[in-house]
Amino acid sequence: MKKITRFLDMVGTQHFSVLGVSGTRALLGFVGFMYYASQYGDRSYLFGPDGVLPWRTFISQLHDNGTFSLYAFSNSEAWFQAIFHLGMLTALAVTCGVGGRLVLALHWVFLWSIYQRQPILLDGGDNLAYVVIPMLLLTRCYGRLSFSTGIAHKVSRRVPSIVKSLSHPLHNLGMLAIAIQICLVYMVSGLYKVQGKVWQEGTALFYVLRLSEFKLPGVSELIYQNEFLVFLGTYSTTIFLVYFPLGILVPRLRPWAAIASISFHLAIGIFMGLTSFALTMMACDLIFLSGALETLAQRGSPFIRRLRSAGSLKRQSDAAPVATPPVSTAPTQPRPAAVSSDG
């Protein structure tokens, strides 16, 4: 009973994984910004009112799905350009940690809108971003890796202490919700694969890497032509996905499970080209690495301070004036007159 009481006290008085959720926020903002940047040259063709997806078809899809998009408010080119560039700037602000939760909420609206405008470009990472960003709004995801404008500090002074006390449990609730969501994604995906015949036979990777949209020329052939690599990759993927939640439950195994997950999705991003999906999953995995990242930051802070002090001393030495020897003010003695040889 005492352990449960202490745990509840910790949940109500401490923020867990602040660095982890801050990294999740920054990386999710980067994924959104890169989505805008990668399609910037073809933005009118892909998302514009006169683009590849006709305007009437787009509006019809929104009505059928019962959803919304900021791009549906007007079919003018000026409105499209304004919404697109505002969304791009908002994603950049979330990446840099500027604007707080209000900007993060706006980023979710802009991201939802552009994803609905052209769903054919999505690779699965959008579904996770839809769910995780609202959960991040509960957390102190701007506690680290962000730039403070001072406005939030001024506002917090006027917030009643009772409301402030909810900050700790809400943050931990949001962090726990993200962790549960990630575990569900892994477990459901693993159990779904177990039921497939090609996954049971250990040949799924052979068929996946032969698809044109998931093929990396010159590398995929080396993998699917090797029976051992195909067998190893297929079964290791299934085992990892099914047992990932169990590794997260053990504190000592948690960082290693997160590192294995990041490596797994890094391979997906490189070999299968699902960059957005891979980065989104890696962003969510950072909440499990918060303790390890804090340790690295603490160990690296003395080195960073030494570099900063050395740089400041160098700048001071460069700015210091060069000392010149003092000029003597003593009167000079007259030289003796030359004696003539005729005298």
C-alpha positions in Angstrom: 0.0 0.0 0.0 2.9 2.4 0.8 4.4 1.7 -2.6 1.1 2.6 -4.3 0.8 5.8 -2.3 4.4 6.8 -3.1 3.8 6.1 -6.8 0.6 8.3 -6.8 2.5 11.1 -5.0 5.2 10.9 -7.7 2.7 11.0 -10.5 1.0 14.0 -8.9 4.1 16.0 -8.1 6.7 15.1 -10.9 6.9 15.4 -14.6 8.2 12.2 -16.3 9.9 12.0 -19.6 10.0 15.8 -20.3 13.0 15.5 -22.6 11.4 12.6 -24.4 8.1 14.3 -25.1 9.9 17.4 -26.1 11.9 15.4 -28.6 8.7 13.8 -29.9 7.2 17.3 -30.4 10.3 18.5 -32.3 10.6 15.5 -34.5 6.9 15.4 -35.4 7.1 19.1 -36.3 10.2 18.3 -38.5 8.2 15.5 -40.2 5.4 17.9 -41.0 7.8 20.6 -42.2 9.7 18.2 -44.5 6.3 17.0 -45.9 5.6 20.6 -47.0 9.2 21.2 -48.2 9.4 18.0 -50.2 6.3 18.9 -52.1 6.9 22.6 -52.4 7.8 22.7 -56.0 4.7 20.8 -57.1 2.4 22.2 -54.4 -0.1 23.7 -56.9 -0.2 20.5 -58.9 -0.7 18.2 -55.9 -2.8 20.4 -53.5 -4.0 23.3 -55.5 -7.6 24.0 -56.5 -6.7 23.2 -60.2 -4.4 20.3 -59.3 -4.4 16.6 -60.0 -7.3 16.0 -57.6 -10.3 17.9 -59.0 -12.0 20.4 -56.6 -15.4 18.8 -56.8 -14.0 15.3 -56.1 -12.1 16.7 -53.1 -15.3 18.3 -51.7 -17.2 15.1 -52.3 -14.7 13.0 -50.4 -14.8 15.3 -47.5 -18.6 15.0 -47.3 -18.5 11.2 -47.6 -15.9 11.0 -44.8 -17.6 13.5 -42.6 -14.4 15.5 -42.1 -13.0 18.9 -42.8 -10.0 20.7 -44.5 -9.0 24.3 -44.5 -8.3 23.9 -48.2 -12.1 23.3 -48.8 -13.1 26.8 -47.7 -12.3 28.4 -51.0 -11.1 27.3 -54.4 -9.0 30.5 -55.0 -5.3 30.2 -55.7 -4.5 32.9 -53.1 -6.4 31.0 -50.3 -4.5 27.9 -51.2 -1.1 29.6 -51.1 -1.9 31.3 -47.8 -3.0 28.1 -46.1 -0.1 26.1 -47.5 2.6 28.6 -46.4 1.0 29.2 -43.0 1.0 25.4 -42.4 4.7 25.2 -43.4 5.6 28.1 -41.0 3.6 26.5 -38.2 5.4 23.2 -38.7 8.7 25.0 -38.5 7.7 26.8 -35.3 6.8 23.5 -33.7 10.1 22.0 -34.7 12.0 25.0 -33.2 9.8 25.0 -30.1 8.2 28.4 -30.6 4.6 29.3 -29.8 3.7 26.7 -27.2 0.6 24.5 -27.2 -1.5 26.9 -29.3 0.9 26.7 -32.2 1.0 22.9 -31.8 -2.8 22.7 -32.0 -2.7 24.9 -35.1 -0.1 22.6 -36.6 -2.4 19.6 -36.1 -5.2 21.5 -37.9 -3.0 22.4 -40.8 -1.5 18.9 -41.0 -5.0 17.3 -41.0 -6.1 19.7 -43.7 -3.3 19.0 -46.1 -3.4 15.2 -45.5 -7.1 15.3 -46.4 -6.4 17.3 -49.5 -4.2 14.6 -51.1 -4.5 11.2 -49.3 -2.7 9.3 -52.0 0.7 10.6 -50.7 0.2 9.2 -47.2 2.3 6.3 -45.9 0.7 5.5 -42.5 2.6 8.0 -40.4 -0.3 10.4 -40.7 -2.6 8.2 -38.7 -0.2 8.1 -35.8 0.4 11.9 -36.0 -3.4 12.5 -35.8 -3.6 10.6 -32.5 -0.3 11.6 -30.8 -0.3 15.4 -31.3 -3.5 15.9 -29.3 -1.9 13.7 -26.5 1.1 16.0 -26.6 -1.1 19.0 -25.8 -1.5 17.5 -22.3 2.2 17.2 -21.7 5.1 19.7 -21.1 6.4 19.0 -24.6 7.9 22.6 -24.7 9.8 22.1 -21.4 13.0 21.3 -23.3 14.4 21.9 -26.8 12.4 25.1 -27.2 12.7 28.9 -27.2 10.8 30.7 -24.5 9.2 34.1 -25.4 8.2 34.8 -21.8 4.5 35.0 -22.5 3.7 31.6 -21.0 5.5 32.5 -17.8 3.5 35.7 -17.5 0.3 33.9 -18.1 1.2 31.2 -15.6 1.4 33.8 -12.8 -2.3 34.5 -13.2 -3.3 30.9 -13.2 -4.7 29.7 -9.9 -2.5 27.3 -7.9 -5.2 24.6 -8.0 -5.1 24.6 -11.8 -1.3 24.6 -11.8 -1.4 21.4 -9.6 -3.1 19.6 -12.5 0.0 20.1 -14.7 1.8 17.1 -13.3 -1.0 14.4 -13.6 -2.1 15.7 -17.0 1.5 15.6 -18.3 2.0 12.1 -17.0 -1.4 11.0 -18.4 -0.5 12.3 -21.9 2.9 10.6 -21.8 1.2 7.3 -20.7 -1.4 7.6 -23.4 1.4 8.0 -26.0 3.2 5.0 -24.6 0.1 2.8 -24.7 -0.7 3.9 -28.2 2.7 2.9 -29.4 2.5 -0.5 -27.7 -0.9 -1.1 -29.3 0.5 -0.2 -32.7 3.3 -2.7 -32.3 1.2 -5.5 -30.8 -1.6 -5.3 -33.3 0.8 -5.1 -36.2 2.7 -8.1 -34.9 -0.4 -10.2 -34.2 -1.8 -9.4 -37.6 1.5 -10.5 -39.3 1.4 -13.8 -37.3 -1.8 -14.8 -39.0 -0.3 -14.3 -42.5 1.0 -17.4 -44.4 4.0 -15.7 -45.8 5.0 -14.4 -42.3 4.6 -17.9 -40.9 6.7 -19.4 -43.7 9.4 -16.7 -43.3 9.2 -15.4 -46.9 7.3 -12.1 -46.4 10.4 -9.9 -46.8 11.0 -11.5 -50.2 7.7 -10.3 -51.6 7.8 -6.9 -49.9 11.2 -5.9 -51.2 10.2 -6.9 -54.7 7.4 -4.3 -54.9 8.3 -1.3 -56.9 7.2 1.3 -54.3 9.3 -0.4 -51.6 12.3 -1.2 -53.7 15.8 0.3 -53.2 17.7 -0.4 -56.4 21.0 -2.2 -55.9 20.3 -3.1 -52.3 16.9 -4.8 -52.2 18.2 -7.4 -54.6 21.0 -8.3 -52.3 18.5 -9.0 -49.5 15.7 -10.9 -51.2 18.1 -13.1 -53.1 19.6 -14.3 -49.9 17.4 -16.9 -48.2 19.0 -16.4 -44.8 18.5 -12.7 -44.7 14.9 -13.1 -45.8 14.2 -15.7 -43.1 16.0 -13.6 -40.5 14.3 -10.3 -41.4 10.8 -11.8 -41.6 10.9 -13.7 -38.2 12.8 -11.0 -36.3 10.3 -8.4 -37.4 7.4 -10.5 -36.1 9.0 -11.4 -32.8 10.1 -7.8 -32.2 6.6 -6.4 -32.9 4.8 -8.9 -30.6 7.2 -8.7 -27.7 8.0 -5.0 -27.8 5.4 -4.1 -25.1 6.9 -6.6 -22.7 10.4 -5.0 -23.2 8.9 -1.6 -22.4 7.4 -2.9 -19.1 10.9 -3.8 -17.8 12.8 -0.6 -16.8 16.2 -2.1 -17.6 15.1 -3.3 -21.0 13.2 -0.2 -21.9 16.1 1.8 -23.4 17.2 -1.2 -25.4 13.7 -1.9 -26.7 13.5 1.7 -27.8 16.9 1.6 -29.5 15.8 -1.6 -31.3 12.6 0.1 -32.4 14.5 3.1 -33.7 16.9 0.9 -35.6 14.0 -1.1 -37.0 12.2 2.0 -38.4 15.5 3.5 -39.6 15.9 0.4 -41.8 12.3 0.8 -43.0 12.9 4.4 -43.9 16.1 3.5 -45.8 15.2 0.3 -47.5 11.5 0.8 -48.1 11.3 4.5 -48.6 8.6 5.1 -45.9 10.5 8.1 -44.5 7.5 9.9 -42.9 6.2 6.8 -41.2 9.6 5.8 -39.9 10.4 9.2 -38.5 6.9 9.4 -36.8 7.5 6.1 -35.1 11.0 7.1 -34.1 9.6 10.3 -32.6 7.2 8.5 -30.4 9.9 6.0 -29.3 11.8 9.0 -27.8 9.6 9.0 -24.7 11.1 5.6 -23.7 14.6 7.0 -24.1 14.1 10.1 -21.9 16.1 8.8 -19.0 19.0 7.8 -21.2 18.9 11.1 -23.0 19.0 13.0 -19.7 22.0 11.0 -18.6 23.8 11.8 -21.9 22.9 15.5 -21.5 24.2 15.6 -17.9 27.5 13.9 -19.0 27.9 16.2 -22.0 27.0 19.5 -20.2 30.5 19.9 -18.6 32.2 19.4 -22.0 29.8 22.0 -23.5 30.5 24.4 -20.7 34.2 24.0 -21.3 33.8 24.7 -25.0 31.7 27.8 -24.3 34.2 29.1 -21.7 37.1 28.5 -24.1 35.3 30.3 -26.9 34.5 33.2 -24.6 38.1 33.5 -23.5 39.3 33.4 -27.1 36.9 36.1 -28.0 38.1 38.2 -25.1 41.7 37.7 -26.0 41.0 38.7 -29.6 39.1 41.8 -28.6 41.8 42.9 -26.1 44.0 45.8 -27.5 47.6 45.0 -28.2 49.9 46.6 -25.5 52.5 49.1 -26.9 55.7 49.9 -25.1 55.6 53.2 -23.2 57.2 56.3 -24.8 60.0 57.8 -22.7 59.4 61.5 -21.7 63.0 62.1 -20.4 64.8 65.0 -22.1 67.4 64.0 -24.6 71.1 65.0 -24.0 72.7 67.1 -26.7 75.4 65.4 -28.7 79.0 66.7 -28.3 80.2 68.9 -31.1 82.6 67.3 -33.6 86.3 68.4 -33.1 87.8 69.8 -36.3 91.1 68.1 -37.4 92.4 71.6 -38.4 92.3 73.0 -34.9 
